Amino acid sequence: MKRKLNTQALHTPYPLQDPYNSLQFPVYENNAFEFETAEAMEDAFLGKSAQHTYSRITNPTVSYYEKRIQQLADAFSVTALNSGMAAISNVFFTLAWSEANIVTSPHLFGNTYSFFASTLKDFGVETRFCDLTNPAEVQKNIDENTCAIYLEIITNPQLEVADLRQLSAVAKSKQIPLIADTTIVPFCAFNAKDFGVDIEVISSTKYLSAGATSLGGLIIDYASVEWSGNNRLSDYARQFGKAAFTAKLRKEIHRNLGAYMTPRAAQMQMLGLETLSLRFYRAASSCLWLAKELQQLSAIESVNYIGLSDSPFYTISKSQFGELPGAMLTFSLSSREACFIFLNKLQLIKRATNLFDNKSLIIHPASTIYGTFTEEVRHQMGVKDNLIRLSVGLEEPEDLLNDIKQALL
């Protein structure tokens, strides 16, 4: 019998019987693993057995964490890395090639934008920025060298939502993957596979870490792409079929880039899985309540949360994410100077980067995350000087509202 998500998150069988019958999977902090024979060592290094060889490649604690995520997401494979950016970079070093292009939106998290526009550009990979809410424009930007369509399911901090099923249909018609960063709505509230996402990337630093305990990133492969048309993966496709992406990632890229998750981070994030749903729905409910209250404050020029009925993305968001599309909102004040004065007067909400900590966190994106970008690029990305981003935590929402009110005086 298939168990529901909250139950499954707590009960994933161990690969081996624990000698002490521990209810928490052990943390294997070691680097290397002993073999009984030279033949067994050879088989492990050649991939003929599943025995662990070296913790930069696989580790029992991290592998068990990957298995738990795989079962929750109903995925083909999961690779756990040491940050969300490591997950994104490993994905594109696996499937992109010199002269390839990526179709995406300019509305991206700052380091993701920089990775596409600068880092990959130096390796000969072009990024084509377009309006992902317009499928015709997306289709027009795709050619024989397009290796993927990439998006954030809710952009940060612009809070834009594209129709995933429409983008999936475009991707499948061109035999390229739809790759989505789903960090902002975890899989207790959103199943990417149901909407045609082929590869999912998640910053597990956020919701999954149970309150900013650890850094991490996840690559989730649904093995739903025919890879024979991809210049980088065509040889792997002949041998591994739809598993070609994971084969290339696990056999080469993640080993060579050396960004595998640490055992301690995996252990902390496994604990986070056990309370994920409780924390998400509490924080997201508070975020919706707070967004409605902030709309009533005259000192705030506008409030943006796609769970509000006046959001232009409310209908598509509700169809994809339900009533509670994450625990992040933004609001605008009269000027950059007003934002700084406001931030400096806060007493409860923490002035800090990161999202979905147990504590509420607030930031002025234009001067921090996007501070090194030119004004022209910030304009293209939709990051305004009077914008404030708030990640809502687990505090009583009335206390958060009172802190905001006193800071606006």
N, C-alpha and C positions, 0 to 999 in steps of 0.2 A: 504494500500500500504506500502510495506517494504521500509523504508528510508535508504539511504546510511550512512556509518559510521560517517562521519563528521557532518551530520545533526542529526543523532541519539544521538551523544555525547552531543548535545546542548538541545535536546528536549525529556526528559523522564518525563511522567506525574507524578505529586506528588501523594502520596497515599491518602492524605487528602487536601481539599481546604485550602490554606493559608488565614487567615483572612484579611491580608493586600495586598494580590495578589502580593507578592514579587516575583521577577524574579530569585532570588537566594534562594535556600533552607535554612531555618534558621539553626543556630547552637544550638543544645540542649546540653548545657554544664552541665546539671543537672545529679545527680546520680540516683535518685529514682523517681517513678511515683505514683501518688495517684489513689486509686480505689474508686468507688462510693459505692461498697458493698463488704462484705467478700466473697460472692460467686464469684464475678467478679475477686477478687484477687486469689482465689483458681483456677479458670479456667485458668488464665494467667500463674500461676506457674506450672500447670500440662500440659501446652501446648494445652489446649482446645480452647484458643483464641490467637489472634496475638498481644494482648496488651503488651506493654513494661513493664518490671518489675524492671530492674536494669541495669544501663549502662555498667556494666562489661559483661553482657550477650547479650543485644541488646540495641540499641539507635536509635532514629528516624533519625538523621543525617547520622549515619554510615549505617543504613539499606537502606536509599535512595541511598547512594553511591554504596552499593552492588548491588542494583537494576539496576543502570546505567551500571555498569560493566557487569552484567548478560546479559542485552540486547545487549550490544556491542559485547560480546563474543558468543552470542547465546548459553548460558550455562544453565545447570539445576540449579546450585546454586553457590553463591560466598560468601566467608567468608573473611572479612577484619580484619587483625591483625596489631600489632604495629611494625613489621619489616619483612623483607624477611626471616630472620632466624626463626622468630616465625612461619611463614607460613610453612617452611620446617619441623620444629620440630613438629608442630601440625599434619601435614600429617602423619608422621611416628609413632607418639604416638597413632594415630587413627588406623592404619592398621597393625603395626608390633607386634610381640609377642616374648617372650623368646624362643630361638632356631630358630627363623625365620632368613632369609637372604635377603639381598638386592643386586642386580646385578647392578653395575655402573662402571664408568670410574675413574681411578686415576686422571684424568684431571678435577679437580673441584676447585671452589673457596675455599680459605683456611679454613674458618669456616665451610663450608659444609663438607669438607673432615674430619675435626676434629670431627664434630658431628657424622658422620658415624663411623670413625675409633676409636674414644675414648668414646664419650658419650653413643651412642647406644650399643657399645660393653660391657659396664658395666652393661647394662640391658639384656645381653645375646643375642643380635642381631648381626649376622655376616654380614660383608660387603665383597662382592666378587668383587674385582677390575679387570676389563678386558678391552679388546679393543672393544668398542661399535661400531666401524666402521667395525667390522667383525661379521656378524650375526651368523656364525657357532660357534664362540667362546662364544658369548652370550648364545646361546642355550645350549652349553655344561655346562655352569655354573648354569643353572636353575634346581631346583629339587622341590620336593613336599613342601619344606619349604620356597620357594622363595615368598616373599610378593610383590615385585615390581621390575621393571626395572626403573632406575632413570638416567636422564642425564640433562646437560645444552645444549640447542639447538646450541649454539656456546660457546665453553668452554672459561673460563676466567682465565688466560690470554693466553692460548695456541692456541686459535682460531681453534679448531678442530670441524668438523661438521659430525655427523652421519646421516645415511639415516633413517628418522623418519618412513616412511612407512614400511621399512623392519623391524625395531624394533617393530612397532605396530603389524605386522603380527606374529612375534615371541611371543609377549606378549599375543595376543589373542589366539594363539594355545595352550598356557599354562594356560589360564584364569587368568592372572595376569594383573595389571594395568601398563600402560606406563605413567610414571610421568615425566614431563619436566619443568625445570626452563626456562622460556621464556623471562626473564628480558631484554636480550640484543636486542631483536627486538619486539617492542610493537604490539598490535593487530591491529593498523592502517595499518601495513605492513605485518602481518603474522597471519593467523588463525590456531591455533593449532589443533582445532577440525578436520579440513580438512585433517590433516596428521596423524590422528589416536591417538592423545594424549588423554588420559583418565582423567588425573588430571594435572592441570597447576598451577605452583607456580610462583609468580612474586614479586620482590622487587619493590613495588610502590614508594619507596624512590627515585627511579631513574627517568625515563622519566615522570611518571604520576604526580610527585610532583611539576612539573612546575618550576624546578630550585632549587632543594634541600631545599624546604620549610618545609618538614616534613618527618618523618619516617613512613613506612607502608609496609605491605605485603598482598598478596592476594592468596587465594586458590580457584581455579575455578574447579568445578566438572561437567563433562559432562554426568554423570550417564550412562556410556557406558560399565560398567563391571558387570559381573555376580559374585557376591561376596560369593556365597554359599561355595566355596572351600577355603575361607580365614578363618583360625582358629579364628581370632579376631572378624570377622564380620558375621560369619555364622548365629548366632541367629538373628542379625539385618536383614540379608538378607531374612530370612523367613517372617519377618514382613514388610520390606520396599523395598524388591527387589533391583533394581539397585540404589535406593536412600540410601542404607545401609551406605555407607561411610559418606555422609552428615548427616545422622541421628545420627550416633555415634559421629561425630565431633561436631555437634551443641548441642546435648543433654548431652554430657559428657566432651569431651576432652577440647574444647576451654573454657568451663565454669570453668573447674578445673585448667587449666594452667594459666588463667587470663591474656591473652595477646591480648585482643580485642583492635581494633583501637580506638583512641580517637576521639571525635566529631570534634575537631578543625582540626586534621589531615585529616579527611574525607572531611571537607569543603574545605581545601586548595587543596586537590587532585581532588575534583570535578571541581575546577577552572582549574586545570592542564589538565583535560580531554578535555576542550574546545579548547585548543591550542596544543594538543598532536601531531596531524598530521603535523601542520605547523612547530613545533620545531623539530620533528624527521627528516623530510625530509630535512630541512635546515642543521642540524648537520651531518646527514649521507652523504649528498652531499658534504659537506666540507671535511668530513673524506676521501671519495674516492679521491677527488682532491688532498688533502694533501698527501695521501699515494703515489700517482703517483709522486708527486714532491719530496718526500723524497727519492724515489728510485734513483734520480739523484745526490744525495749528496754523495761524496766520503768518508766522515767521518762516514757514516752510513753503517754498514756491511750488514744488511738485513732489509727488511720491511715486516711485515705480516699484511695483511688485506684481508679477503676472497673475497672482491669485486674486487681484482686484478686478472687479467686473468692468472697469473703465480702461483696462489695459488693452491695447490693440492685439495682443497675443493671448488674451484670456480664453477664447474659444478653443484654439488649437492646443494651448497649454492644458486645458481641462481634459481634452480628449486623449492627451499623451501622458499626463502626470497626475490627473485627478485634481482634487480640491486644494491640495497643499504642495505647490511646486517649489519646494526647498525652503531654506531658512535664511535667505539673503534678500535684502531690499536695498534700494538706493533712494536718496532724496536730495533735492537741490535747495541751496540757500541763495541769497542775493548776489554773492561774489566769493572769490577765492579768500579774501580777507575775512569775510563773515564765517567761512568754513573753519579757518584757523582759530578764530576767537571762540567759536562754538566748541571745537575739539579740546581746546585748552581748559575749558570750564567743566568738562565732564568729570564726575566723581566715581561713578560705578562702572560704566562701560570702558573697556580697556582700549587705549590707542595702540593698536598692534595689527600687523598683517596676519594672514592665515584666515581660514574659513572653518566654521562648524566645530569650533572648540566648545566645551561645555560652558565657557564664559563668553559673553557677548563682546565682539571685537569691532572696532570702527577705524576707518582709514579714509584719507583723501587721495584717491587713486592718481589724479593728475600730477601731484607733486612727489609721489612715492613710486609705486609700481611702474608708472609711465613717465616718471620724472626725467629720464634720460632721452626720451623721444622728443623730436622737434614738435613745435606747435602744429605744424602742417600734418604730421603723422597722427598726432593725438586727435586732430579734427577728423581725419579719415577713419580713425578707429572709434569715433563717437565718445571720446572721453573728455568731458567738459570740466572747466576749471572750478565750477561751483557745485560739483557732484561729490556726494559723500556715500560711502558703501558701509552698510551695517550687516554684520553676521550675527544673527540672534542666537543666544545660548539658552541655558536652562534656568536662568533666574526667573523670578516672578515677573511677568510682563508689565505689571503696574509699576514695579520699581524701575524698570528700564524707561518707561514713559516719563516718570517723574524726574529721572536724571536728565533726559533730553529736554524736558520743559525748563528746568532750572538753568540749563546751559544755554538756552535760547534767550533768556532774559537779558 
